[in-house]
Amino acid sequence: MNTVEGRWFKSTYSSAQGDDCVEVAFDEELVLVRDSKDTSRPHLAVRHRDWARLVGFAVRG
């Protein structure tokens, strides 16, 4: 997954302190999610369609 290094980002809704956040990176096949407080830990990888379903669910509340 070295192709996504340097492309991780946090939500614009993240606090200025940067705590309690996740970072997300997109590659051609997957969306990668990691803990912003400990980026050395393994990340979660999901397919784009599954990520879209998760985000849609969160938006609907």
N, C-alpha and C positions, 0 to 999 in steps of 0.2 A: 504494500500500500504506500510505497514511497512516492508514488505519483501525486498524492494529495498533500504531501508535506508543504507547508507554507500557504495552504488554501483553507485552513480551518478558520471559522469565524463564529462569533457569538451573536445572539439576538441584539437588535438595537434597543430592546427593552431591558437589557442587563443593567444592573446597577453600576455605578462608577467604581465601587470597590471590587467588582468582578467575582464576588463570592456566590456560591450556590447556582452556578451556571453550567450549562453544557455547551460544547462547541460542536459544530457540524461541518463536514466537508463532503463535497460531491465528486464522484468520479463517474466514468461512463456507465457503469453498471450498478453502483451502490451508493447509498448515503451512509456516511460514517458518523457516529456520535460518540463523544468522549467527555469525561469529567474535566472541566477546565481547571480544577484545583490540583489534579494529579494526572497530567497528560502522559505519564510513563505507563499508566495502566492500560490494559487492552481496551480497544474501542468496540462498540457495537456496530455491526454492519447489517443494513436492511436494503431491500430492493426499493427502487424509486416509487413504485406503485404502493408499496406498503407504507413508506414514509408519507406519501400523499394522503393515504387513508388515516394515519395517525394524526397528522396535522388537521385534516378535515374534522375528525372527531373532537380534537381539542378546541377548534374554533366554534363548533356547535355547542360546546359545553356539556 
